[in-house]
């Protein structure tokens, strides 16, 4: 199959310079999957309009094993083409904590395996949280030729150098969360956090979607005590009731839930919900361990650690063997 639009046509439109991997993977995989249409608009603006994005199907499959480790893409989606159904395009996303050279070699491996497995053209996007050139940039991927329409290229989307204010003006909710990782420009960090949360709080979003966006802001825009004081006394941070509710601590959320349903029951239900938001499907053995916790304070302490924990193991909730 030859992708009818070609790939090089993206270059000019995508060069607008708007300004511990494991820790980032879980949060960003869930965030980018939940807001996948937004990601396509931000990283592939010229191509997104030619894709049947609501028809996207995520392919979560192991591609190969290397040195005893399973290798699977962070995200891989098959998206039908609007102009040539039933043909489709595969969009492959990798998340990098910082810009580094080895990603090119890994992309080559992934692209070859994806093409061989699914027999379809592939566009790869590398979202880099720190370093690299700002905004989406088309880069060569030597040693790979997927198809005559795409050639050997990928999109590098660097976040840290982007202009946060420009992304806060965009209509995509994902952009408001990603702005927390970007350059504040003339804004102080406290005002940037307030602006991010204000946009999220005022939007029409489901509670689950809002939590994912707030998680991103809270995780990547931690304030110093001085900045926290500035934030608390600012017009936005101190005066927007909706935003204060949006950034409510997990302990506060648990207590509010508990007041409605009984402290222990409400806290337990909210903790399980947060675990699901952060780590995906909660194993039965972990649910049982949470059910065994009969202290509201312990449930609240666990919930407040969910945002910064790297894994269920960090929380002391690792699945038990043979569970």
C-alpha positions as CSV (number, residue, x, y, z in Angstrom):
1,X,0.0,0.0,0.0
2,X,1.2,3.5,-0.7
3,X,-0.1,6.2,1.6
4,X,-1.9,8.6,-0.8
5,X,-0.8,11.8,0.9
6,X,2.9,11.0,1.1
7,X,4.9,11.9,4.2
8,X,7.3,14.6,3.2
9,X,4.4,17.0,2.7
10,X,4.2,17.3,6.4
11,X,7.6,18.9,6.8
12,X,6.8,22.6,6.2
13,X,3.5,22.6,8.2
14,X,5.2,20.8,11.1
15,X,8.2,23.0,11.6
16,X,6.3,25.8,13.4
17,X,8.5,26.3,16.4
18,X,5.9,26.6,19.0
19,X,7.8,26.4,21.6
20,X,13.7,7.2,34.8
21,X,11.5,6.3,31.5
22,X,9.5,3.8,33.7
23,X,8.1,6.6,35.8
24,X,6.8,8.5,32.8
25,X,5.5,5.6,30.8
26,X,2.4,4.7,32.8
27,X,1.1,8.2,33.1
28,X,1.8,9.2,29.6
29,X,0.6,6.0,28.0
30,X,-2.8,6.5,29.6
31,X,-2.8,10.2,28.9
32,X,-1.9,10.0,25.2
33,X,-4.3,7.0,24.7
34,X,-7.2,8.8,26.3
35,X,-6.5,12.0,24.3
36,X,-5.2,10.3,21.1
37,X,-7.1,12.6,18.7
38,X,-5.5,15.6,20.4
39,X,-2.1,14.1,20.0
40,X,-2.6,13.6,16.3
41,X,-3.7,17.2,15.9
42,X,-0.6,18.4,17.8
43,X,2.0,16.1,16.3
44,X,0.5,15.4,12.8
45,X,-1.7,18.4,12.0
46,X,-1.6,18.1,8.2
47,X,-2.3,14.4,8.3
48,X,-5.0,14.2,11.1
49,X,-7.7,15.5,8.9
50,X,-7.3,12.6,6.5
51,X,-7.7,10.0,9.2
52,X,-10.9,8.4,10.6
53,X,-9.7,9.0,14.1
54,X,-12.8,7.8,15.9
55,X,-12.3,4.5,14.1
56,X,-8.8,4.0,15.6
57,X,-8.1,0.6,17.2
58,X,-5.2,0.2,19.6
59,X,-3.0,-2.8,19.1
60,X,-1.3,-3.8,22.4
61,X,0.8,-6.7,21.4
62,X,4.3,-7.9,22.1
63,X,6.5,-7.4,19.0
64,X,9.7,-9.2,19.9
65,X,12.0,-10.3,22.7
66,X,15.4,-8.8,23.2
67,X,17.9,-10.0,25.8
68,X,15.1,-11.8,27.6
69,X,12.9,-8.6,27.7
70,X,9.6,-8.2,26.0
71,X,9.5,-5.4,23.6
72,X,6.3,-3.7,22.8
73,X,5.5,-0.2,21.5
74,X,4.2,2.4,24.0
75,X,1.2,2.9,21.8
76,X,0.3,1.4,18.4
77,X,-3.0,2.3,16.7
78,X,-4.5,1.3,13.4
79,X,-6.5,4.2,11.9
80,X,-8.7,3.9,8.7
81,X,-8.0,6.4,5.9
82,X,-11.0,8.6,5.1
83,X,-10.4,8.7,1.4
84,X,-9.5,5.0,0.8
85,X,-11.3,2.7,3.2
86,X,-10.8,-0.1,4.1
87,X,-7.1,0.8,3.9
88,X,-5.5,2.2,7.1
89,X,-2.4,3.7,8.6
90,X,-0.5,2.6,11.7
91,X,0.5,5.3,14.1
92,X,3.3,4.2,16.5
93,X,4.1,6.4,19.6
94,X,7.2,6.1,21.8
95,X,7.6,8.2,25.0
96,X,11.1,9.3,26.0
97,X,12.0,11.1,29.3
98,X,14.8,13.0,27.5
99,X,16.2,13.3,24.1
100,X,18.9,10.7,23.3
101,X,20.5,8.9,20.4
102,X,19.5,5.3,21.1
103,X,15.9,5.9,20.2
104,X,16.8,5.8,16.5
105,X,18.0,2.2,16.7
106,X,15.0,1.2,18.7
107,X,12.7,2.8,16.2
108,X,14.3,0.9,13.4
109,X,13.6,-2.4,15.2
110,X,10.0,-1.4,15.9
111,X,9.3,-0.2,12.5
112,X,10.6,-3.3,10.8
113,X,8.6,-5.6,13.2
114,X,5.4,-3.5,12.8
115,X,5.6,-3.5,9.0
116,X,6.3,-7.2,8.9
117,X,3.5,-8.0,11.4
118,X,0.8,-5.8,10.1
119,X,1.8,-5.2,6.4
120,X,0.8,-1.5,6.6
121,X,2.5,1.9,6.3
122,X,3.7,3.3,9.7
123,X,4.1,6.8,11.1
124,X,6.2,6.9,14.2
125,X,6.0,9.7,16.8
126,X,8.6,10.1,19.6
127,X,7.3,12.4,22.4
128,X,10.2,13.7,24.3
129,X,9.6,15.2,27.7
130,X,13.0,17.0,28.2
131,X,15.5,18.2,25.6
132,X,15.4,18.0,21.8
133,X,14.0,20.6,19.4
134,X,10.6,22.1,20.4
135,X,7.5,21.1,18.7
136,X,6.9,18.3,16.0
137,X,9.9,17.9,13.7
138,X,10.2,15.4,10.8
139,X,13.5,13.4,11.2
140,X,15.2,10.8,9.0
141,X,15.3,7.2,10.1
142,X,18.2,5.7,8.3
143,X,18.1,2.0,7.4
144,X,14.3,1.7,7.1
145,X,12.1,2.0,4.1
146,X,8.5,1.2,5.0
147,X,6.8,2.3,1.8
148,X,7.2,4.6,-1.1
149,X,4.7,7.1,0.3
150,X,6.3,7.4,3.8
151,X,10.0,6.8,3.3
152,X,12.3,6.4,6.3
153,X,11.2,9.2,8.6
154,X,9.7,9.8,12.0
155,X,8.2,12.7,13.9
156,X,10.2,13.9,17.0
157,X,7.9,16.0,19.3
158,X,9.9,17.8,21.9
159,X,7.9,19.3,24.7
160,X,10.2,21.2,27.1
161,X,11.2,23.9,24.7
162,X,7.7,24.7,23.5
163,X,5.9,27.9,24.4
164,X,3.5,27.0,27.1
165,X,1.3,30.1,26.5
166,X,0.8,29.1,22.9
167,X,-0.3,25.6,23.8
168,X,-2.7,27.0,26.5
169,X,-4.5,28.8,23.7
170,X,-5.1,25.7,21.7
171,X,-8.5,24.0,21.7
172,X,-7.1,20.5,22.5
173,X,-7.3,19.6,26.3
174,X,-4.1,17.5,26.0
175,X,-2.2,20.7,25.1
176,X,-3.2,22.3,28.4
177,X,-1.7,19.4,30.4
178,X,1.4,19.2,28.2
179,X,2.0,22.9,28.8
180,X,3.1,22.0,32.3
181,X,6.3,20.5,30.8
182,X,6.9,23.5,28.6
183,X,8.8,26.8,28.8
184,X,6.7,29.3,30.9
185,X,8.0,32.2,28.9
186,X,6.9,35.4,30.7
187,X,4.8,33.5,33.1
188,X,6.1,32.4,36.5
189,X,5.9,28.7,37.2
190,X,3.1,29.4,39.7
191,X,1.1,31.3,37.1
192,X,1.7,28.6,34.6
193,X,0.3,26.0,36.9
194,X,-2.7,28.2,37.6
195,X,-3.3,28.7,33.9
196,X,-3.1,25.0,33.1
197,X,-5.5,24.0,35.9
198,X,-7.9,26.8,35.0
199,X,-8.2,25.6,31.4
200,X,-8.8,22.1,32.6
201,X,-11.3,23.1,35.3
202,X,-13.4,25.2,33.0
203,X,-13.6,22.7,30.2
204,X,-16.5,20.3,29.6
205,X,-14.8,17.0,30.4
206,X,-15.6,13.7,32.1
207,X,-14.3,13.3,35.6
208,X,-11.9,10.6,34.4
209,X,-10.5,12.8,31.7
210,X,-10.1,15.7,34.0
211,X,-8.2,13.5,36.5
212,X,-5.8,12.4,33.9
213,X,-5.0,16.0,32.8
214,X,-4.7,17.2,36.4
215,X,-2.4,14.3,37.2
216,X,0.0,15.4,34.5
217,X,0.1,19.0,35.7
218,X,0.5,17.9,39.3
219,X,3.3,15.5,38.5
220,X,5.4,17.7,36.2
221,X,4.8,21.1,37.6
222,X,5.7,20.7,41.3
223,X,6.1,24.1,43.0
224,X,8.6,25.2,45.6
225,X,7.2,26.6,48.9
226,X,7.8,30.1,47.6
227,X,6.0,29.3,44.3
228,X,3.2,27.6,46.2
229,X,2.7,30.8,48.2
230,X,2.5,32.9,45.1
231,X,0.1,30.4,43.5
232,X,-2.2,30.4,46.5
233,X,-2.5,34.2,46.6
234,X,-2.8,34.7,42.9
235,X,-6.1,35.8,41.4
236,X,-6.4,32.6,39.5
237,X,-5.1,30.1,42.1
238,X,-6.9,31.6,45.0
239,X,-10.1,32.7,43.3
240,X,-11.3,30.0,41.0
241,X,-13.4,27.6,43.0
242,X,-13.8,25.2,40.0
243,X,-10.1,25.0,39.6
244,X,-9.5,24.4,43.4
245,X,-11.9,21.4,43.1
246,X,-10.0,20.2,40.0
247,X,-6.6,20.1,41.8
248,X,-8.0,18.8,45.1
249,X,-5.6,16.5,46.8
250,X,-6.4,12.8,46.7
251,X,-6.8,12.8,50.4
252,X,-9.5,15.5,50.0
253,X,-11.1,13.5,47.3
254,X,-11.2,10.4,49.5
255,X,-12.7,12.4,52.4
256,X,-15.3,13.9,50.2
257,X,-16.2,10.4,48.8
258,X,-16.2,9.1,52.3
259,X,-18.7,11.7,53.5
260,X,-21.1,10.4,50.9
261,X,-20.7,6.7,51.4
262,X,-19.0,6.2,54.7
263,X,-15.4,7.0,55.3
264,X,-13.8,3.6,54.9
265,X,-16.0,2.4,52.0
266,X,-15.7,5.7,50.1
267,X,-11.9,5.9,50.7
268,X,-11.4,2.3,49.5
269,X,-13.5,2.8,46.3
270,X,-11.6,6.1,45.5
271,X,-8.2,4.5,46.0
272,X,-9.1,1.6,43.7
273,X,-10.3,4.1,41.1
274,X,-7.1,6.1,41.3
275,X,-5.0,2.9,41.0
276,X,-6.9,2.1,37.9
277,X,-6.3,5.5,36.4
278,X,-2.6,5.4,37.2
279,X,-1.6,1.8,36.4
280,X,-4.4,0.3,34.3
281,X,-6.4,-2.7,35.2
282,X,-6.0,-3.5,38.9
283,X,-5.2,-7.2,39.5
284,X,-7.6,-9.2,41.7
285,X,-4.9,-9.8,44.3
286,X,-4.3,-6.0,44.7
287,X,-8.0,-5.4,45.1
288,X,-8.1,-8.0,47.8
289,X,-5.2,-6.3,49.6
290,X,-6.9,-2.9,49.4
291,X,-10.1,-4.6,50.8
292,X,-8.0,-5.8,53.8
293,X,-6.9,-2.2,54.7
294,X,-9.3,-1.1,57.5
295,X,-7.7,2.2,58.3
296,X,-9.0,5.3,56.6
297,X,-5.7,7.1,57.3
298,X,-3.8,4.3,55.6
299,X,-6.1,4.4,52.6
300,X,-5.6,8.1,52.3
301,X,-1.8,7.9,52.6
302,X,-1.7,5.3,49.8
303,X,-3.9,7.5,47.6
304,X,-1.7,10.5,48.1
305,X,1.3,8.5,46.9
306,X,-0.4,7.2,43.8
307,X,0.7,10.2,41.7
308,X,4.4,9.8,42.4
309,X,4.6,6.0,42.7
310,X,6.4,4.3,39.8
311,X,4.6,1.0,40.3
312,X,2.3,-1.0,42.5
313,X,5.4,-2.4,44.1
314,X,6.3,1.1,45.3
315,X,3.0,1.3,47.1
316,X,3.5,-2.1,48.7
317,X,0.6,-3.5,46.7
318,X,2.4,-5.7,44.2
319,X,0.3,-8.7,43.1
320,X,1.0,-11.8,45.2
321,X,2.6,-14.8,43.6
322,X,0.0,-17.2,42.0
323,X,-2.8,-14.8,42.8
